[in-house]
Amino acid sequence: MVKRTNEMNTITLHNTLPNVFAGRDDTGSEIWLRDVVFERGKHYLISAESGTGKTSLCSYLYGYRTDYSGTMAFDGRNIGELSIAEWCKIRTHHIAYLAQDMKLFAELTSLENIILKNSITNHKSESEILEMLNTLGLGDKVNTPVDKLSIGQQQRVAIIRTLCQPCDFILLDEPVSHLDFANNSIVSKLILDEAQRQGAGVIATSVGNNVNISVDKEFKL
């Protein structure tokens, strides 16, 4: 396990609720309107139905959106108080995020999309990136623009890109929604290997096709 300084050890939620759900006293959720703690080094699955706010939760934790009540905190620090500079540090050193829409650049190749991020973090060597592409069956798609790839292939590219940074938590919004069982297993091993190397926690959401990892706790959203 890589020893890192200035680690983020906990993510906590207190009485948090998306504004769109305002006025609900009991959502039936194990996340909303609860006290929840995610700990570094542990694995969590958030099972949800469509429309229950899983993508909203990820967007809040990554600082993309603030349309919620209650509080969220990193190591006790209210994330609503973070500066732009602090968010930039969090996004490059503490939280690795795979968004459901993947946010790939369509005109760039598989390798270029990954290298673009890795050039900022310098976390992986090019040989390590190529090895991951080969492991996920994308060795012959290295120089293919991502808009020429299938959705499942794009998802695999996005997962590799997500892992190209130091982090304390790996935040994954439906990471295997377009993958078959075999590719799910390969992706899951890559994620677990990287999490173990860094001592990172894993927080994954799912509406049915779950990432194939053992979890310390599952929440129903």
Secondary structure, DSSP 8 states (H G I E B T S, - for coil): ----SS---EEEEEEEEEGGGTT-S--S-SSTTSEEEEETT-EEEEE--TTSSHHHHHHHHTTS---EEEEEEETTEEGGG--HHHHHHHHHHTEEEE-TT----TTSBHHHHHHHHHHHH--S-HHHHHHHHHHTT-GGGTTSBGGGS-HHHHHHHHHHHHTSS--SEEEEESTTTT--HHHHHHHHHHHHHHHHHHT-EEEEEESSS--S---SEEEE-
